[in-house]
Structure formats: structure tokens, C-alpha cells
Amino acid sequence: EQETKDGLRFAWNAWPSSRIEAARVVVPFGVMVQPLKPIEDLPSVPYEPLTCKQCAAVLNPFCRVDFEAKLWQCCFCHSRVPFPPHYAGISEHNLPAELFPNYPAIEYILPRPVTTQPTFLFVLDTVLGEEELKNMKAATTQAISMLPETANVGLITFGTNVQVHELGFANCPKSYIFRGNVEYPGERVQQLLDLGVNQNRQAQARQAQPAQPQSRFLLPLSECDFTLESIVEELAADAFPRKQGHRQVRATGSAMAIATGLLEICAPSGGGRICLLTGGPCTVEPGMTVDTDMNEPIRTHKDFEKETAKHYRKSFKFYTSIASRLVRSGHVLDIFACALDQCGVAEMLPAVESTGGLITLAETFDHSIFRETVQRMLEKDEEGHLKLAMNATLEVKTSREVKVSGLIGPAASADKASGQVSENEVGIGNTVQWKMSTMNPLSTYAVYFDVANQHSNPIPSGSAFYLQFVTHYQHCAGQFRVRVVTAARCWCDPGAGEVALGFDQEAAAVLMARLAVFRAQREDAFDVLRWLDRTLIRLAAKFGHYTKDQPQTFSLTENFSLYPQFMFHLRRSQFLQVFNNTPDETAFFRLILNREATYGSLVMIQPTLLSYSFDGPPTPVLLDVTSIVPDRILLLDTWFMVTVHYGSTIAEWRKAGYHDQPEHENFRALLGAPKADAESLLLERLPVPKLLECDQGGSQARFLLAKLNPSVTYNSPQYGASEAIMTDDVSLQTFMEHLSRLAVASN
């Protein structure tokens, strides 16, 4: 498949050649881009890419080459560009790697050395119970032990006040204390920590003292590991007493502002990560989630709808300003929120989303989800380098007839203007370049395009157009690298049916899901659902086969047939239906959808269901309530949770201990198979999903029932004869009947 060679997935693999016809296609022209996707036999060359003098596109296999004149013609702007002297030996039989026709992707390792090292600034919450504080300290020590020796580390702790620990002072623990109810701008943090702001003014007064280095707070791990681990070991819970009937004061916002200011001055070249470990909501300005008074409940989605979440707007604005500072400096925010209640993740979302950071929600710091996620995040490759890219940018080059509408994903605009920017903005638009403070091999971005060619300027069917994705990034091996992926697709005649043949329903569903979530964060949920429904009806009317006003004649071709059920499950998903989820959980779900690759996103939208029985090997079954059978084990994968569901008969046999008896070897193997498959799924994902085991009829079986198509409900004729779901939701069959009727209607 082409995706394995270039990391690209197009919703439409053939595009109509005019703007009017493109608008009739309904589903946007988008590409799922996985810039650092591991590609087998990816060519890697140790020199700078050769770029076009006019449009700055990189030399690629689709460029025409004049070997005699030593010129190449850019496939984007058609300029003729001379080869530099070091390409003098080029010929038809001696091609450089970037012109190999079988390699749409190539990686350049630039000869410029990297002077900055990755920096990890741990920001630890001390407003915790004794047991939880002990678990957090153990987890932090474990994370520190996994870091490379050359990585810079720092430590900030917070409770009622904020403490910045000076790791460069090894004689005894030394820290600077800041008030927790004050928002400190970057300049003030630098001044109070004596990081050079007023040194000129005070130079004469301090001539006798040597200037203190900026590295007092951020040191290479090899120089301060003992000091850092000693401070973490000796951390005590916040000593300020809690008033009766009040929550304890937790100054998360002030700690975040101080951490941002510290990285801005001590790691100005980027590559820093703020790792926030928190066990509850911020209860004081700035960044307040809820008041200390226990009479004030923490905000819910209902409060958002009624606009009664009184702290939300102000806190969201505060973290948006933190986000812009982090993006400008090339730093990242990761949040590890471990608590039974909410921790204010919904307010902090802009700072995580725009920097490409990670959110992990767990119940305790001792939970396997938290510990395994930290391990996975700090995994190293075969050469001992972290699998993380820093200070990345993604730039898109297009043919003249194509314009860039925008990008949806964990990125921020680099505000690069171009004539190829579309007036129809989608997601983060008005630019052809985006900044990613961090990126990993799984990071995937949805880029949306617009056909700009006018109907009066026909393009011959079969002519090619080109898209190029140029990713600059800093590798943890200490190298600047550039990965260039160039793709070609064809213009086609809308009436010839080639547009429909080139439809990728899986990529289209994920691109639509990202767009729906982007709109849901800014619009009323009901309006987003209506927009999704109208889009689906128009698509079915455009590409379905039917006789007008005869719903029974409606059908879709194979490459469109699954798209309606993807939309059915998307409408019911936790991305658009916030009932029974907290704002923190909704923020977490949406963040992960916006960064995951096509297959993973599809699993989130429409989970997979496998059946295990004595009849044969595991088989996929319908995501339907009729798939629940007493003598069957089901494995439901929703990406966020992997559920092993035992049918009632299987559960009774297990409780009777039959699997422990030697004569029931097959039953023991049957019980073990779904668990082994579930464990293998957990190994592939970041953050790590939750593993759940439940029995048919048990309370936790609700996690399975919530995802199944309710084809049998209390209103159905089959009620009582098989498992049923107590709901008023429409089934997939009813949904398809309505779609057929509306798609074939004359009006």
C-alpha cells in the first residue's frame, strides 16, 4: 500500500479539475500526513536538500531533468534550476537518491550540529495524601532513571506556594519560593531567580561575586542525579492547613507560569518539556478551575452549555497565553493527572494541544496506565536515543491549481503567508507552515486543500498535480534532519466516475471526524450533528445508485459502503456526545483523536469486536448487541479501553474453576487467548489504554453495551429472546433507512 512508502492517506485519490465540481464532491479534499512514519528502506543522505530558487520546493522524482545542460525543472512552479557543482556527475545511470523513482520519501541529515539537549522540567503537586505522594515520588524517580544522562533536568514543586529548586547547589536543598496566587510574567521570574535581567544595572555592586550561571536550575542529569533524587525523596506534603469545608489551595497556574518563564530563559533554543504531575484542580488564580469553598461544585458540561462555569473563560485565556509562549520558545507541556476527581485538564488543553504534548488520566500515581505511559513516552530506539523529535516544522508545497485550507492536529501556525493559501479556512489556516514543538513516529496531521482552478480554465483529464510535505526537525541523536515526501495525483473528468473510484472511505471518515471535533469545540453540539447529517445525505445523493423517490433501490458502491456506518458511530461517540463524560475526559478523548493515525482513529470512531469460542480461531463479528452469546468471549477494542467480555455460560464455567482442571485444557486456552491479544494491543499505544474484564449481565458490561448497535431494545419484537440494550437510540438499520429515504428524495 502507498501509505507504507510515504506516510500519506488521501480522502480522494483523483480530484475534479474545477472549483465548481470540487464543491459538489461534499467531503473535503484532505490528506492524513504522518511525517515521521517508520518507512522500510527510507533513503537517508548526509547533505542539504536542493530547492527551487522561486518556490523553494525540494528536488524530487517528479521533476524533469536535463542531464546535458545540468538543469532540473520544478514540478510545482515549472522554473528551470541549475544543479550546483557537486551534482556534476549526474546522469541517467548515476542518479542522486532524491531522484530515485521508487522513493517518494527521503530524509536529509544536515551537516549542522545541534547544540541543545532535550530538557525535562518536572512540576510536582504536593497537595496529596501521604500514600499518593509516596506513589508520585516513586513514579518521578522511575521517570528520571529512564532519561538519557545528557538530558537537562529541573524541578518545581507547588502547593499553596511554588518552589523552584536549585539543583546546582549540592551542599543542601535550596529553593526559591513564589506566592501561589500571583501570575509571574517571564521577565519577573528571570529577575527573581537572578538569571541576568538586572545584571548590568547591578554589575558594580556585584563585582566581588562571580555571576551565577543560568544552569543552576537546569543541569545535565549526569551532574545532578543524586541531588535531584534526594530532593524528590525528601518531598513532604504541603504544610499549609486546610480550612474546614474548603478545598486545599493548589497553585497549578502560578507553577505553570513560572515553569514557562524558567524554560524561556534557560532553554531558549527549545527542546524543553514541562512534565506536570497533579492530583487535583487548581483552586487559586491564575488558572483557577474551582474555588476552595466546597459549596462550589467543579464545572460540568451542563455549566458550559448554560455558561455558568464562572472560572473557565478566564483560565482558558490564561492557558492560551501560556500556549503561545511555549510555542514561541519550542517547548512542550505534558499533563499526568492522577485523581478520582477532575484536575482542570479542559482549561489547560490549549497549552497541550498546540505544543504536541501528552495528556494521561489515571486514578492514582500507582496505576499501571500512568506508569506504563511514562515508560512508553521515554522509550529509546536501538541506538539509545529517545523516540522524540523536537522543534519541528511542517511546510506544504502545492501545484498552482491547489491551495492549502489548513491543518487539524497537535500544532500551531507558523504564520507563513503564501499565494497558495486558500480563502476557505479549515482548522489552523492562513499559512502553509506549522510549528510542532515535539513530534513522534505516531504523530499524524490532517491537512485540508482546496481546488482553485476555475471552470473556464479546463485541465486535461489524467494530468498530474503535486503535493510536497517538508518536515524540518531536531533528532535526539544531535542532528537536524529534513524529511521530504512528494506525492502525485491525477485530475479527472467529474463525469467519468474516476472521482468515485478514488474515494478512500476510511481516510475520509477520519478527516470528517477531526473537522467535526474542531467545530464541536467552537459550536453547539446539535449544530455539528446536523452538519454531519446534511453532509452524509448530500454525499449519498451524489454517489449513490437509485431511482428517484424509491428508497428500496438505493445502494452504494463498495468503496462508499462503510462510510455511512462510520458516521453513525461517530455521531454516537464520546467525541460528540458528552453525556456521562467530564469536561476533562472529553478534552482527553478529542486530543488523542487529533493526533492518532488513520487506523487508530477509525478504532476510536467504530471499535473492533472479536469473538472467541470453541468453534475455531478468533473472528471479527458485528458491532451489534446480537453478537453477545452465552458461550462466547468478546474482545472490544475502543482504543481508550480494551474490554474482555465473558458470556454468561463461560463466566459460570470460570467461576466453577473448570479451567484449573487438567481435562479442560481447551477451556483454559480459550480463556487465555483474548487476554493475550488484549495485552498485545496495550503495547502499541500512547497513552496506554485501560484493560477491563467483565461478565455478561455484570455492572461493567455497560462499557461494551454502550458501543454496540442497539438492534434489539425493549421496544423490539425480539426482546426477551436475546440480549437487549435499554435505550431509545436508533439502530444502524433505522439510520440507513432514513438515509436512503432522504438521499433519493426529489426535493
N, C-alpha and C positions, 0 to 999 in steps of 0.2 A: 504494500500500500504506500502511496506517495507520502503520507504523513510520517512514516518511519524514516524517510530520507530528508525531509525539510522541516518537520515540526509544524506544518500548516494544515488547516482544515477549512475549506471553503463551504459556505452555505449553498452557493450556486457556482458550479464549475464552468458554466457558459453564461455570458452576460448579454442581454439585449443591447443593441448598439445606439439606442437613442434614449434621451431622458424621459420622454413620454412613456415609452414601452417599459422602461425600468420601474417607473412608478406603479405600473399595473401588476407588477410581479408580487407586490404586497410585503413579503418577508424581506428584510433589509439585506443588502449585499455586505456580508461581513466575513471575516476570517478569524479563526481561533489560532493565535500565534503562541507557540511555546519556544521562546528564544533559545533557552539552554537545554533543550531536549537532548538526551544522550543519543547520538547517531553513530551507528556502526560504520567504521572506516571513514570517519569525517576527516577530510584533508586539513592539515594544520601547517601553516607556513610562517617562518620567522622574520617577516618584514611587513612594512606598512601597506595597506591596500592602495591600489591605483584608482584615482577618482576622476570623474569627468570635470573639466575646467568650468563648465557652465552650470550644470545642475548638481554636481557633487555625488552623483550615483557611482557605485563601485563597479569596476570591470567584472563581467560575469559571462557565463557560457552563451547568453543570447545576443551578445554584442558581435557585430560583424568586424572581421579583422582583415586588413590589407597587409599581407606579410611582406610584399615587395616594398611598399612605402613606409612600413613600420608605423601604421596608424590603426586606430580602432574607432568604430562608430558607436556612440552611446545609444542603447535601445530605448531610452526614455526621451531624450531631447534631440536625438539624431545629430549631435555635434561630432565632428571628427577630431580625435585627440591623438597626438603623437606619443609613442611609447618612450619612456625615459631610457638613458643609455644602458642601464643594467638589464634591459629586456632585449638587447641587441641580438642575442642568439635565437630569438623566437622564430619558429617555422611551423608548417603544418604537421611535422613529425616531432616537434620539440615544443609542446605547449606548456605554459605555466599551469599550476594546479587550478587557478581560478577560471580557466577556460575549458577544463575537462567537462564534456557534455553530460556525464553521468552524475555530476556533483552539483546540485542546486544550492548546497550549503558549504561554506568554507570558513575556517577560523584563522585569523591572523594573530600571531603572538608578537606584540610590538616590542622593539628593542629598547624602549624606555623603562628604566627600573621603577618600581613602586617603593616609595619611602615610608608610607603609612602602614601600620599593622592594625588588624581588627581590634576594636576596643569594646569591652563589656562593662557597663556600669550597672551594678546590682542595686536596686532600690527596694528595700525590705520594710515591710509593715510590722511594727512591734505591738500593735494593738490586738494581741491574740491571747488566747488561753495558754496555759503552761504546756499542755500536750501539743497543741498546734504550733506553738513557737519552736518547740523541740523538733517537730517534723520539718518545719520550714528551714531551720538551721542545718539539719541533716541533708535536705534536698539541695540547699545552696552549696554546701561543702562538696557534694557529689558533682554538681554542675561545674564548680571551679576546677575539680580534678580532671574534668574532661577537656578543658580548654588547652590550646597549644601554649607552650612555655613562652613563646614570643608575644602572645596577645597581651594588650594592656588591660588592666582591670581597675575598677574603682568601687567604692561602697558608700551608699547613702542609706540611712535608716530614718524612719519617721513614725511619729505617733501624734501627740499633741504638738510637739515641735519637730523640726527637721535637723538631723545631724549629718554633716559631711565629714567623713573620716579621712584623716591624713595618713596614708599608707607609707609615705616616705619618712615618717618619724617612728623609728623602730624601738626607741628607748621605753616608751609606754604608750598606751592607747591615747590618741589625741584627736579631737574632733572640734568642728566649728558648729555652733548651734544657731539655727534660724527660727524665727517665730513662724508658727504654722498657719496663722491667719493673715499672712501678708503675701501678696503676689510680687515676687522679686524679678525685675527685668534683668536681662543678661548683663548689662553694664554694672548694676548694683551687686550682682553675685560676684563678678570679677573683682570689684573693689573690696568687698567684704572678705573675700578669700585671699586678698593681696596677690592678685595674678597680673599685676603690671599696669593697671589702669592709671594710678596716680604716681607711678614710679618717677616720672620726670619731675613732677611737682615736688616730690619729697626726696629727690636724689641727694641733695646736700645734707639733709638731716640723717640720711641712712648710709652715708659713705663708709662709715666704720663697719657696717654689716654687709655681708655678701648678699646679693639679690637672690631671693628664694626662687627656685625653678618651678615652672608650671607643672612639672611631673610629680609634684608632691602628692597629688590626689589620684593620678592615673599612672600606674607603673607597670612595666612588664611583669607577668606572673612569676617568672623565674627569680625576680628580685624581691618580691613581697608576699610569696605564697604563705610563709609561716605567719607573718604579721596579719594578713587578711583572714586566714583560717582561725587565728587566735581571737580576733575581734568578733568574728561570726559566732564562735563557740561561746564567748562570754556575753553575748547579747542578752539583755533582760527585757521583760515585757514593759510597756510604757508605764511609768511610775505614777502618772497623774491619776487621782481618784475619779471614779465615775459617779456623777450625781444620781440619786435615786430617781427612777422614772425617766432617765436620759440615756442616750447612747454615748459611748465614749468618743472623745474628739479624735478624729483621724484626718491628718492634713495631707491627703494624697495630692491635691492640686498644687500646693506650695512645693512639695517634694519634686513634682514633675517639672515645674518652672525652674527650680534650682538645678536639677539634673540636666535640663536642656542648656541652661547658661554655662554650666561646667564643661559640657562637651563642645559648645561653640568656641570656647577659648583654648581648651586643652587638646582638642582633636579637630582643628579647623579644616583638615583635608577630608573629613568624612570617615566612613567605615565604623562608626560607633553604634552600639546597641544599648538602649536602656531596657533592662530586664526588670519589670515591675512585678513583685510578688506581693499580692494584697489579699487580705482576708475579710474585707467588708467595704461599705460605701464611704466616700468622703463626706464628713459631717461639718465642714467649715469652709468658708470661702478662702481662696478661689477654687472653682471646680466642684462646688458642693452638689451632692446627689440628694441628700435628705438632711433635715435638721436633727440636732441632738435630742430634741424633745420626742419622746416615744409616742406621744399622741399624734404625731405626723407620720402616716404610713409612707413607705417607699413607693415611688411612682409606678404606675402600670400603663398598659396600652390604652385603657379607658381614659386615664388622665391626659394622655397625648391627644386623643380624639376630642376631648372636651376642653383642651388647652388649660388644664388646671395643674399641670406639673410645673410648680412655680419656680424651681431652680434650673429646669432643663435648658431653657434657651440661653441663659447666661453661662452655664457650664459648657454647653456645646460650643458657644462662641469662644470661650477661653481655650478649649482644647483645639479648636480650629486654628487659633493663633499659634499655639504650641506646634501644631502640624506644619504650618508654613515655615516656622523657624527650623524644625527638624529637616524638612525637605531642602531648604536653602543650604544647610550645612552637610547634607548627605547622611543623616543619622536615622535610626530606626527605633520604634517603640514596640516591645513585646509585652503582653499582659498575661500573667498567670494568676487568675482569680480563683481562689480556692476557699469556698464558703458555702453554707447552706442557703444563704440569702443572696440578693443581688449585690454587686460591687461597683455599680456605676459604669459598666463597660459601654453601655449605649451612648453615654456622654463622651467617652474617650475615643469612640470609633473613628472620627476624622484623623486623629494622630496615628492610629494603627494602619488604617486603610491607605492613606496617601504615602506612607513610608514603606509599605510592603511588609509590615510586622505581623506577628502571630498572636492570636488570642486562644487561650486554653481555659476552659471552665471545668472545675472539678469540685468535689465536695470537701476534700481535705488535702493538705500538702503531702499526706502519706498515700494518696490514691494512686493506683497504677497509671491512670490516664495522665496525671501530671508528671510523674517520674519518667515514664517512657517517652512522653512528648519532649521533655528536656533532652533526654538521651538522643532521640531521633534528630532534633534540631542541631545538635552538636556533633553529628556523625562526621567521620572523616573518610576521604577517599583512600585508594590503595597507596598513595604517596604520603599519607598522613596530613593532608590539608583539609580544612573544613569545606563542606559542600555548599558553600555560600559565595555568591558574587556580591560585590559592593560597588557603590557609586555608578550604577548602570544608567544608560540612556537607550531608548528605542526610537529610531527615526524611520519614517516610511517614505519611500520614493514611489511615484506612480507615473504611468503614461499620461499624456496630456488630456485624454478624454475622461480620466478618472480623478475624482477629488476625495480628500480624506474628511470624513464627517466627525470622527472622534474615536475614543478608546474607553472601554469599561474594564476596570481591573485595579489591582493594588499599585497605583502610580499617581503622579502629579504632573500637571502641564509644565513643559519647559518653555512655553510661550514663544515658540519659534514660528514666525509668520512665513507664509509661502503662498504662491499663486495656486497651489494645489489644495488649499483649504476650502472645504465646502461651506456654503452658507447654511446648510441644514445641519445644525449641531446635534451630535448624539454623544451622550456621556461627557467625557473630558475633551472638548473640542477647541476649535480656533487655533490649532497648532498641528505640526507634523512631527513633533518630537515630544517625548515624555520622559520624565525622570523617575527612576526606581532606586531608592536608597539601598535596597537589597533585592536579591533575586536568587532562586534556587532552581535546580533542574525541572521541578514540577510546576513552576510559576507559568501561568497561561493568561494571555490578554486577548480580549475581544476587540478587534479593530473594525470599524464600520466605514463603508465607502459609498460614494455617490457617482452615478454616471452623469457626466457633464455634457456629453456630446448632444448637439441639437438635432432634431428630426430632419432639418433641412440639409444636414451635412452627412449623408449616408456613408457608412463604413462597410466595405465588402465582407460578407459572411465568411468566417474562417480566419480572418485577420487576427493577429495576436495582440494582446496588451500585456503589460508587465507591472509587477509589484515587487518592491525590494524592501526588506526589513534589515536594518543595520543596527546591531546591538553592541555598544561600547560598554565594557565592564572591567572591574578590577578583580582578578582572581586571587584567592588566598595563597597561591604559590608565590605571590610577589610579582605578578605580571599584569600589564594592561593587555587586554585582548579585545578583538573585534570579531563578532560572528556576523556573516552576511548571508542572507537567504534570499534568492531571487526566484520568483515564480512567474510562469506564463500561462495565460488562459485565453480562450478564443471569444471574439464577438460572434454573435449568431443572429440569424433572422428570426424574430419572435414567432412568426407563423409556421416555422419548420418543425417545432416541437423539441428543438435541441435544448432550450432553456429548461424544460421539464425533465429531460433525461439527465441533466447535470445537477439536479437537486440532491443535496445531502441532508436528509431529514434530521439526522442526529445533531450535526453541527448547527442547523437552523434552529432546532429546539433549544439548544444551549444559548445561542446568540439572543433568541427571543426572551429566554429566562433572565439573562443578565439585564436586558433592556427593561423588562417588567419590574425587576427588583430595583433598578436605578430609579424608575418612575415611582415605585411604591414608597421610596424613601422621601419623596418630594410631593406626592399627590395623595388623594384619598384612595384607599384600597378598592372601593367599589368602582371608581373610575378606571383603575388599572385593569380590573377583571372585565369590565365592559369593552375596553380597548382590545384586550386579548381575544375576546369572543368575536368582535367585529372583524379582526384581522384573520381569524381562522375561517370565518364564514366567507370572506372575500377570497381567500386562498382556495377553499374548496370549490367555490363557484367558478374560479378561473381555471383550475387544473383538474377538476372532477369530470367524469363522464356520466351524462344523464340526459333524460328528456325533460324539457321544461314542465314544472308543476307535477312531476311524477317521482316522489321521493324513493319509491321502491326500485327505480332504475339507477340510483346514484351509486357510483363506485369510484375508487381512487387507485391509481397505478401503484405498483409495488414500492417505488421509492417515495411515495407520499402516504402510504397506508398506515404507518405507525405515528405520523406527526399528530393527528387529532388526539390519540391517547396520551401522547407526551403532554399536550396542552391540558387534557383532562386532569392528569396527575399534578401538573404544575399549579392549576387553579386550587387544588386541594392541599398543596404542600405548605410547610411551615414558613416558606419564603413569602407567601402572600396572605396566608391565613394565620393571624397572630393569636387566635384563641388558644388558651391553655399554655401559652409561652410568655415568659417575662420579656421585657424590652432588651435585657442583656442577652438572653438566648437568641432572640430574633436577630440582634446585631451580629452575634457569633455565626449563626447559620448563613446570613447573607454575605458576610465577609469571606467565608470559606467557598461559597458558590462562585464568588467573583475572582477566585484565584486558581481554581482547580481546572484540570484539563477536561477535554470533551467527555471521555468515558466516565470519569469520576463524577462530573456534573450530571450526566444522564442518570447515574445510580441515585444521586440525591433527588432528582425530579421523579423518576419512576424506578423505585427499588427493585432489586432482583430477588426472586424466590426460588429456592432449590428444594426438591423433595428427596428424602432418603427413606427407603423401605426395603423389605426383603426381596422385592421383585427384580432388583437389578441395581446398576450404578446410579449415582445422583443424577436427577433430571430436572431441567427448568420446568416450572409449572406456572399457570396463570396467576397473576397478582390479584386473586379473587377469593372471596370467602369460601367458595365451593372447594378450594384446594385444601381446606382443613379437614383431615380424615383421622379417625381414632388410631389407626395402625401406621401412621406416617410421622416422620420428623421433618419439620420445615426449617430452612435456614434463610432468614430475611436479612438482606444487606441494604440498609438505608444510607450508607457511608458514615453517618454520625453514630450509628448504633448497629451492632450485629446481633441478631436475636436468634437463639436456638429454641424452637417451639416443639414440645413433645405432645403428640396426640394422646388422648385420654387412655387408650389401651397401653401404649408404650410407657406412659407415666406410671400406670399401675404395675406393670411388669418391673419397672426400675425400682419402685418403692418396695416391691416384694423381694428384691435382691437377686433376681434371676441372672443378671449379668456377672454376678460373683461366682456362679456355679460353673464348673468346667464343661458340663454338657451343653451350655448355652453360649458357646464361643462366638457364634454368628451374631447373637444379640449384643454381646459386648462390643464386637466390631462395629455394629450398626450405631450404637450409642457414641462410639469414639470418632466416627467419620465426620459428622458435622462440626464437632468441637475442633478437630484438627484443621478443617477447612476455615473455620472462623478465626482461629489463631493466625493462620497464614494471611488472612485479609488484614488483620491488625498490624502486621509487619510492614505493610506497603504505604501506610498513610501518616500524614502530619496535619493536624494533631491526631493523636491515637484515638480511635473510636471506643465507645463503651461496649462491653460484651455482656449480654443478658441471656439467661436461661429461664424458660417459663413453661408451664404446663397448660394444656387446653382447659379452659374454664377457670384458670387461676387469675388473680388480680393483675399480674403483669402481662398477661396475654393481650391486654389493651394496646400495648405498643405494636403488636402485629396487626390487630384488628383495625387500628387507626389508618393503616397504609393500604388495606385491601379494598378492592372494588366491592361496594355493597350490593351485589346482585341479588342477595337474599336478605330481606329485612323483616320487621314484624308485620309489614303490610303484604308480604309476598305469599303466593299460594303454597310455596314450598316450606313456609315457616313451620318449624317443629320437626321436619324430616331431616334437616341438616343444620349445620352451624349457621347462625344468622347474626347480622350486625344491627343493633338498635339505633337507627339513625333515620333522618328524613332526607339525607343527601341523595341526589340522583345517582343512578348507576351508570357505568360506561355505556351500556346498551341504550339507555334512555337519552344520554348525552348525544350519542351518534344518530339516534332517530331525529332529535331536534336539529342537529347539524344538517342532516340530509334534507329535511323539510325546508330549512331556511336557505340552503345553498341552491336548491332547484327553483325557488320561488321566482316568478316573473318580475316582481317589483323589488 
